[in-house]
Amino acid sequence: MSLDVQAEFEEPPGGRTPPHPWEQVTWEQWNDWRWQMAHRLHTVEDFAGFINLTPDEIVGLSAPEHFRVDVTPYFASLIDPDDPNCPIRKQVIPTAQELIPFEAAMADSLGEDAHSPVPGLVHRYPDRVLMLVTTQCASYCRFCTRSRLVGDSHVMFNSATYEAQLEYIAATPEVRDVLISGGDPLTLPLPVLERLLKRLREIPHVEVIRIGSRMPIFLPQRITGELVTMLSKYHPLWMNVHINHPKELTPEATAALGRLANAGIPLGSQTVLMAGINDCPNIIMALVHQLVRSRVRPYYLYQCDLVEGAGHFRTSVAKGLEIMESLRGHTSGYAIPTYVIDAPEGGGKVPLLPNYLLSMSDTKVVVRNYEGFITAYTQPKDYVPHDPATCPYCQRQRDEGGQAGVAGLLAGHSREIRPDTWNDVHARRLQRRGAHEETLMDHAIRQQQEVG
């Protein structure tokens, strides 16, 4: 596959001088991802050299127990130095609000540790696993859902960890999809990442490999021809990129995404809905349009997780539904992400939509469109339902190990879904009912004896 390596680092408009305050850095250094990683900013002094920090930001940066701060010079150069509400700035520079606890906050808000059969591997869904391979990122999001692990230099993954993860996947034939994440997998040395991809490709039942990364946004210089050539050897390989605001899609980031797309890697974007950053229908509309132009499919719009330190980023669910209402019908369907709550305690992603289905009878379905136009769809009278008994695909259906859920009820595999405590609760009620009936019987007998 021919890759345009020459176009990796295009000259910016106006020449080959890095932005302020890095004018003394050579253009070659600026475009060296290793130089960027080695010169990340993390202290009050680092940021005060070119940003007018607010008292809130100084408190956040000075807090002894704050979540790790590291920002690449490239991403820091996108910050408006005079605007505390800059959407780039708010994502990576802590404030005192991080230190304020909020109701329902959790360290592991998605219950990942409870669904981890071996260290670093999360098996929450029937046919796919999350494979955590590093705790390191190029920069650290202040709303990180894995802040309990990510950025912690004492929590490391090594060859023994990887081997246990790979052995579990190889021994679990229902796993067909592996999402490699962390941390950011693209911080790994290239030989380490390639060994993991090669081992996964050798497992017959692994059909799809995905990588979750924010590297094209935080450090587009990392998306080199060497990296892309290596990744393209392990198709089908997908990449989910975390992009929250149109300002992140700079010419450098767009070029990095283009190199990945040119290598045949399908790209999806995961966006977190956040107060003061992108909680606006017009911002999200601009973002999804820029994503599509960059050959990135808007994939998920996440309601902000209940993670410690991120309470000030949370919006109402009503705001998310308002944004979805502003997208459907107003732009192309492939530009519309799925709005989800990643349910606390390991419930998984729950999609949320405005209510388009208004009513239903045996013969009619009443729906409304994005304009408020209400109409009735006539259901067929002579529809012959699909017969699973004669369908070869139904015969080959994978066993989901008790996770068929509502789909299992519809397919007739079970008659009910009972919460774990259902049997105990109702057994106690039956016991109380039996005791009550016994008391009534005793009372009736005594009354008869008194009458007699």
C-alpha positions as CSV (number, residue, x, y, z in Angstrom):
1,M,0.0,0.0,0.0
2,S,1.4,3.4,-1.0
3,L,1.4,5.9,1.8
4,D,2.1,9.6,1.4
5,V,4.9,9.8,3.9
6,Q,6.2,13.1,2.3
7,A,3.0,14.8,3.4
8,E,3.4,13.8,7.1
9,F,4.4,17.3,8.3
10,E,3.0,20.0,6.0
11,E,4.4,23.5,6.4
12,P,1.9,25.7,8.3
13,P,0.8,29.0,6.7
14,G,3.4,31.6,7.2
15,G,6.5,29.4,7.3
16,R,8.4,26.9,9.4
17,T,8.3,28.5,12.8
18,P,6.6,26.7,15.7
19,P,3.9,28.8,17.5
20,H,4.5,30.9,20.6
21,P,6.3,30.4,23.0
22,W,8.2,27.7,21.1
23,E,9.7,29.9,18.4
24,Q,13.2,28.9,19.3
25,V,12.4,25.2,18.7
26,T,13.4,23.9,15.3
27,W,10.6,22.8,12.9
28,E,12.1,19.3,12.9
29,Q,12.0,19.1,16.7
30,W,8.4,20.4,16.8
31,N,7.3,17.7,14.4
32,D,9.1,14.9,16.3
33,W,6.6,13.2,18.5
34,R,9.3,12.1,20.9
35,W,10.4,15.7,21.4
36,Q,6.7,16.6,22.1
37,M,6.4,13.8,24.7
38,A,9.6,14.8,26.4
39,H,8.6,18.5,26.7
40,R,5.0,18.2,28.0
41,L,3.7,20.8,30.3
42,H,2.5,20.0,33.8
43,T,3.2,22.7,36.4
44,V,2.0,26.1,37.2
45,E,5.3,27.5,36.0
46,D,5.0,25.6,32.7
47,F,1.6,27.1,31.9
48,A,2.2,30.5,33.4
49,G,4.8,31.1,30.7
50,F,2.2,31.6,28.1
51,I,-1.3,31.4,29.7
52,N,-2.9,33.9,32.0
53,L,-3.9,31.4,34.6
54,T,-6.9,32.0,36.8
55,P,-6.8,31.6,40.6
56,D,-9.0,28.5,40.1
57,E,-6.5,27.0,37.7
58,I,-3.6,27.7,40.0
59,V,-5.4,25.9,42.8
60,G,-6.1,22.9,40.5
61,L,-2.6,22.7,39.3
62,S,-1.2,23.0,42.8
63,A,-3.4,20.5,44.5
64,P,-1.1,17.6,45.8
65,E,-3.6,14.8,45.0
66,H,-4.9,16.0,41.6
67,F,-5.2,13.7,38.6
68,R,-2.0,13.7,36.5
69,V,-1.4,16.8,34.3
70,D,0.6,16.5,31.1
71,V,-0.1,18.4,27.9
72,T,1.9,18.2,24.7
73,P,3.3,21.5,23.4
74,Y,1.3,21.0,20.2
75,F,-2.1,20.7,22.0
76,A,-1.1,23.5,24.5
77,S,-0.5,25.8,21.5
78,L,-4.2,25.6,20.6
79,I,-5.2,27.1,24.0
80,D,-6.5,30.7,24.1
81,P,-4.2,32.2,26.7
82,D,-6.7,34.9,27.7
83,D,-9.9,32.9,27.8
84,P,-10.6,30.7,30.8
85,N,-13.5,29.2,28.9
86,C,-11.4,28.1,26.0
87,P,-12.7,24.5,25.1
88,I,-9.2,23.2,24.6
89,R,-8.0,24.7,27.9
90,K,-10.9,23.4,30.0
91,Q,-10.2,19.8,28.8
92,V,-6.6,19.6,30.0
93,I,-5.9,22.2,32.7
94,P,-7.4,21.4,36.1
95,T,-9.4,23.8,38.2
96,A,-10.4,23.9,41.9
97,Q,-13.8,22.4,40.8
98,E,-12.1,19.0,40.4
99,L,-11.6,18.9,44.1
100,I,-15.3,19.3,44.9
101,P,-17.1,15.9,45.4
102,F,-20.5,15.4,44.0
103,E,-23.4,13.0,44.6
104,A,-23.0,9.6,43.0
105,A,-19.3,10.1,42.1
106,M,-17.4,6.9,41.8
107,A,-13.8,5.9,41.2
108,D,-14.7,3.1,38.8
109,S,-18.0,4.5,37.5
110,L,-18.4,1.8,34.8
111,G,-17.7,-1.1,37.1
112,E,-14.8,-2.3,34.9
113,D,-12.9,-3.9,37.7
114,A,-15.9,-6.1,38.5
115,H,-15.9,-7.4,34.9
116,S,-12.2,-8.1,34.7
117,P,-11.4,-11.9,34.5
118,V,-7.6,-11.2,34.3
119,P,-5.8,-7.9,35.0
120,G,-6.3,-5.2,32.4
121,L,-9.0,-7.1,30.5
122,V,-12.7,-6.2,30.8
123,H,-15.3,-8.7,29.5
124,R,-18.6,-6.8,29.9
125,Y,-20.4,-7.7,26.6
126,P,-20.9,-11.2,25.3
127,D,-18.7,-11.1,22.1
128,R,-16.1,-8.4,22.8
129,V,-13.5,-7.4,25.3
130,L,-11.6,-4.3,26.3
131,M,-7.9,-4.9,26.5
132,L,-6.0,-2.3,28.5
133,V,-2.4,-2.2,27.5
134,T,-1.0,1.0,29.1
135,T,-1.8,3.6,31.7
136,Q,0.0,6.4,29.7
137,C,-1.4,9.1,27.4
138,A,0.1,11.9,25.4
139,S,-2.1,14.3,27.4
140,Y,-4.6,13.7,30.2
141,C,-8.3,14.6,29.9
142,R,-9.7,16.2,33.1
143,F,-12.8,14.0,32.8
144,C,-11.0,10.7,32.2
145,T,-13.3,7.8,33.1
146,R,-10.2,5.7,34.1
147,S,-8.5,8.3,36.2
148,R,-8.2,5.7,38.9
149,L,-5.5,4.0,36.7
150,V,-4.5,6.3,33.9
151,G,-1.4,8.4,34.4
152,D,-0.3,6.4,37.4
153,S,3.3,5.4,36.9
154,H,2.9,2.7,39.6
155,V,0.3,0.9,37.6
156,M,2.1,-0.7,34.7
157,F,1.3,-3.4,32.2
158,N,4.1,-5.8,31.1
159,S,4.6,-8.9,29.0
160,A,3.1,-11.2,31.8
161,T,0.0,-9.0,31.8
162,Y,-0.3,-9.2,28.0
163,E,0.2,-12.9,28.0
164,A,-2.6,-13.5,30.6
165,Q,-4.9,-11.3,28.5
166,L,-4.1,-13.1,25.2
167,E,-4.5,-16.5,26.9
168,Y,-8.0,-15.5,28.1
169,I,-9.0,-14.3,24.7
170,A,-7.7,-17.4,23.0
171,A,-9.5,-19.6,25.4
172,T,-12.8,-17.7,25.0
173,P,-14.2,-18.5,21.5
174,E,-17.2,-16.2,21.9
175,V,-14.9,-13.2,21.7
176,R,-14.8,-11.9,18.2
177,D,-14.0,-8.2,18.8
178,V,-11.1,-6.8,20.8
179,L,-10.8,-3.1,21.7
180,I,-7.2,-2.1,22.6
181,S,-7.2,0.9,24.9
182,G,-5.6,2.2,28.1
183,G,-4.3,4.9,28.4
184,D,-3.4,5.4,24.8
185,P,-2.0,2.3,22.9
186,L,-0.2,4.6,20.5
187,T,2.2,5.6,23.3
188,L,3.6,2.1,23.3
189,P,6.8,1.4,21.5
190,L,6.1,0.2,17.9
191,P,7.5,-3.3,18.4
192,V,5.4,-3.9,21.5
193,L,2.2,-2.7,19.8
194,E,2.9,-4.8,16.7
195,R,3.5,-7.9,18.8
196,L,0.1,-7.5,20.4
197,L,-1.6,-7.0,17.1
198,K,0.2,-10.0,15.6
199,R,-0.8,-12.3,18.5
200,L,-4.4,-11.2,18.3
201,R,-4.5,-11.8,14.5
202,E,-3.3,-15.4,15.2
203,I,-6.4,-16.1,17.2
204,P,-8.9,-17.6,14.7
205,H,-12.1,-16.4,16.4
206,V,-10.9,-12.7,16.7
207,E,-12.5,-11.1,13.7
208,V,-12.1,-7.4,14.4
209,I,-9.4,-5.4,16.3
210,R,-10.1,-1.9,17.3
211,I,-7.7,0.7,18.8
212,G,-9.0,3.6,21.0
213,S,-6.7,6.6,20.8
214,R,-6.6,10.3,21.2
215,M,-3.2,10.6,19.7
216,P,-4.3,12.1,16.3
217,I,-5.7,15.0,18.4
218,F,-3.2,15.4,21.2
219,L,-0.1,14.5,19.2
220,P,-0.8,14.2,15.4
221,Q,3.0,14.0,14.9
222,R,2.8,10.4,16.2
223,I,0.8,9.3,13.2
224,T,3.9,8.6,11.1
225,G,4.2,6.7,7.9
226,E,6.0,3.9,9.8
227,L,3.2,3.6,12.3
228,V,0.5,3.6,9.7
229,T,2.3,1.1,7.5
230,M,2.5,-1.3,10.5
231,L,-1.1,-0.9,11.4
232,S,-2.3,-1.5,7.9
233,K,-0.8,-5.1,8.1
234,Y,-3.5,-6.2,10.6
235,H,-6.8,-5.5,8.9
236,P,-9.6,-5.5,9.6
237,L,-8.4,-2.9,12.0
238,W,-10.6,0.0,13.2
239,M,-9.8,3.1,15.2
240,N,-12.0,5.1,17.6
241,V,-10.7,8.7,18.1
242,H,-11.8,10.9,21.0
243,I,-12.7,14.3,19.6
244,N,-14.9,16.8,21.6
245,H,-14.7,20.2,19.8
246,P,-14.3,21.6,16.3
247,K,-11.2,23.5,17.4
248,E,-9.4,20.1,17.9
249,L,-9.6,19.4,14.1
250,T,-6.6,21.5,13.1
251,P,-4.8,21.0,9.7
252,E,-2.3,18.8,11.5
253,A,-5.0,16.6,13.1
254,T,-6.9,16.4,9.9
255,A,-3.8,15.3,8.0
256,A,-3.1,12.6,10.6
257,L,-6.6,11.3,10.3
258,G,-6.2,11.3,6.6
259,R,-3.1,9.2,6.8
260,L,-5.0,6.6,8.8
261,A,-8.0,6.7,6.4
262,N,-5.7,6.4,3.4
263,A,-4.3,3.2,4.9
264,G,-7.8,1.7,4.9
265,I,-8.4,2.1,8.7
266,P,-12.1,3.0,9.3
267,L,-12.3,5.9,11.8
268,G,-15.0,6.6,14.4
269,S,-15.3,9.5,16.8
270,Q,-16.3,9.3,20.5
271,T,-17.4,12.6,21.9
272,V,-18.2,13.4,25.6
273,L,-20.9,15.9,26.2
274,M,-19.5,18.5,28.6
275,A,-20.8,21.7,30.2
276,G,-19.0,24.8,28.9
277,I,-17.2,22.8,26.2
278,N,-19.7,21.4,23.7
279,D,-23.2,21.5,25.3
280,C,-24.6,23.4,22.3
281,P,-26.4,22.0,19.3
282,N,-24.5,24.3,16.9
283,I,-21.1,23.3,18.3
284,I,-22.0,19.6,17.9
285,M,-23.4,20.2,14.4
286,A,-20.1,22.0,13.4
287,L,-18.1,19.1,15.0
288,V,-19.9,16.3,13.2
289,H,-19.7,18.1,9.8
290,Q,-15.9,18.6,10.3
291,L,-15.6,14.9,11.3
292,V,-17.4,13.7,8.2
293,R,-15.2,16.0,6.0
294,S,-12.2,14.4,7.7
295,R,-13.5,10.9,6.9
296,V,-14.4,10.2,10.6
297,R,-17.8,8.7,11.3
298,P,-19.4,10.3,14.4
299,Y,-19.9,7.1,16.6
300,Y,-20.9,7.9,20.2
301,L,-22.0,11.1,22.1
302,Y,-21.5,10.1,25.7
303,Q,-23.3,11.5,28.7
304,C,-20.4,12.4,31.1
305,D,-19.6,9.5,33.4
306,L,-20.0,9.7,37.2
307,V,-16.3,9.7,37.7
308,E,-14.6,11.5,40.6
309,G,-13.4,15.0,39.7
310,A,-15.6,15.4,36.7
311,G,-18.8,16.7,38.3
312,H,-18.5,20.2,36.9
313,F,-18.5,18.8,33.3
314,R,-21.8,17.1,33.7
315,T,-24.9,18.3,31.8
316,S,-28.5,17.3,32.1
317,V,-29.7,14.4,30.0
318,A,-32.3,16.8,28.6
319,K,-29.5,18.8,27.0
320,G,-28.2,15.7,25.2
321,L,-31.7,14.9,23.9
322,E,-32.0,18.5,22.7
323,I,-28.8,18.2,20.8
324,M,-29.9,14.9,19.2
325,E,-33.2,16.6,18.3
326,S,-31.2,19.3,16.5
327,L,-29.3,16.7,14.5
328,R,-31.8,14.1,13.2
329,G,-33.4,15.4,10.0
330,H,-31.2,18.5,10.0
331,T,-28.1,16.8,8.7
332,S,-27.0,13.5,7.1
333,G,-27.8,10.3,8.9
334,Y,-24.2,9.2,8.8
335,A,-23.2,12.4,10.6
336,I,-25.4,11.6,13.6
337,P,-23.7,9.8,16.6
338,T,-25.6,7.6,19.0
339,Y,-26.2,9.4,22.3
340,V,-25.6,7.0,25.2
341,I,-25.3,6.8,29.0
342,D,-22.6,4.3,29.9
343,A,-24.6,2.9,32.7
344,P,-23.0,3.0,36.2
345,E,-21.9,-0.2,37.9
346,G,-21.1,-1.9,34.6
347,G,-24.6,-1.6,33.0
348,G,-23.0,-0.9,29.6
349,K,-24.1,1.6,27.0
350,V,-27.8,2.6,27.0
351,P,-28.9,4.6,23.9
352,L,-31.1,7.6,24.4
353,L,-33.4,9.1,21.7
354,P,-36.1,11.7,21.5
355,N,-39.5,10.1,21.4
356,Y,-40.4,9.6,17.7
357,L,-42.9,6.7,18.3
358,L,-46.1,8.3,19.6
359,S,-48.6,5.4,19.6
360,M,-49.3,2.0,18.2
361,S,-52.2,-0.4,17.5
362,D,-52.5,-3.8,15.8
363,T,-52.7,-2.1,12.4
364,K,-51.2,1.4,12.8
365,V,-48.0,2.9,14.1
366,V,-48.1,6.7,14.8
367,V,-44.8,8.5,14.5
368,R,-43.6,12.0,14.2
369,N,-40.6,13.4,12.3
370,Y,-38.0,16.1,13.1
371,E,-40.4,18.9,12.0
372,G,-43.2,17.7,14.3
373,F,-45.1,16.2,11.3
374,I,-47.3,13.3,12.7
375,T,-48.3,10.4,10.5
376,A,-49.6,6.8,10.7
377,Y,-47.7,3.9,9.1
378,T,-50.0,1.0,8.2
379,Q,-48.7,-2.4,9.3
380,P,-49.0,-5.4,7.0
381,K,-51.9,-7.8,7.5
382,D,-50.3,-10.7,5.7
383,Y,-46.8,-10.6,7.1
384,V,-45.4,-14.1,7.7
385,P,-42.9,-13.9,10.6
386,H,-39.4,-15.2,10.1
387,D,-38.9,-18.8,11.1
388,P,-35.8,-19.3,13.2
389,A,-36.1,-23.1,12.9
390,T,-35.3,-23.0,9.1
391,C,-32.8,-20.1,9.2
392,P,-29.1,-21.2,8.9
393,Y,-28.0,-18.0,10.6
394,C,-30.3,-18.6,13.6
395,Q,-28.8,-22.1,13.9
396,R,-25.3,-20.7,14.0
397,Q,-26.1,-18.1,16.6
398,R,-23.4,-17.6,19.2
399,D,-24.2,-18.5,22.8
400,E,-24.1,-15.3,24.8
401,G,-23.6,-17.0,28.2
402,G,-26.8,-15.7,29.9
403,Q,-26.5,-12.2,28.5
404,A,-29.2,-12.4,25.8
405,G,-31.3,-9.9,27.8
406,V,-34.5,-8.6,26.2
407,A,-33.6,-10.0,22.8
408,G,-33.6,-13.4,24.5
409,L,-37.2,-12.8,25.7
410,L,-38.3,-11.9,22.2
411,A,-36.6,-14.9,20.7
412,G,-38.3,-17.2,23.3
413,H,-35.1,-18.3,24.9
414,S,-36.5,-17.3,28.3
415,R,-39.7,-16.1,29.9
416,E,-38.4,-13.5,32.3
417,I,-35.4,-11.5,33.5
418,R,-35.1,-11.5,37.3
419,P,-32.9,-9.2,39.3
420,D,-30.4,-11.1,41.6
421,T,-32.5,-10.3,44.7
422,W,-35.9,-11.2,43.2
423,N,-36.1,-14.7,44.5
424,D,-35.0,-13.8,48.1
425,V,-37.4,-10.8,48.2
426,H,-40.4,-12.7,47.1
427,A,-39.5,-15.8,49.2
428,R,-39.6,-13.5,52.3
429,R,-42.9,-12.0,51.1
430,L,-44.4,-15.5,50.8
431,Q,-43.0,-16.4,54.3
432,R,-44.7,-13.3,55.7
433,R,-47.9,-14.1,53.9
434,G,-47.8,-17.6,55.2
435,A,-47.3,-16.3,58.7
436,H,-50.1,-13.8,58.3
437,E,-52.5,-16.5,57.0
438,E,-51.5,-18.8,59.9
439,T,-52.3,-16.0,62.4
440,L,-55.7,-15.4,60.8
441,M,-56.4,-19.1,60.9
442,D,-55.5,-19.3,64.6
443,H,-57.7,-16.3,65.3
444,A,-60.7,-17.9,63.4
445,I,-60.2,-21.1,65.4
446,R,-60.2,-19.2,68.7
447,Q,-63.4,-17.4,67.7
448,Q,-65.1,-20.7,66.9
449,Q,-64.0,-22.1,70.2
450,E,-65.3,-19.1,72.1
451,V,-68.7,-19.3,70.3
452,G,-68.9,-23.0,71.0
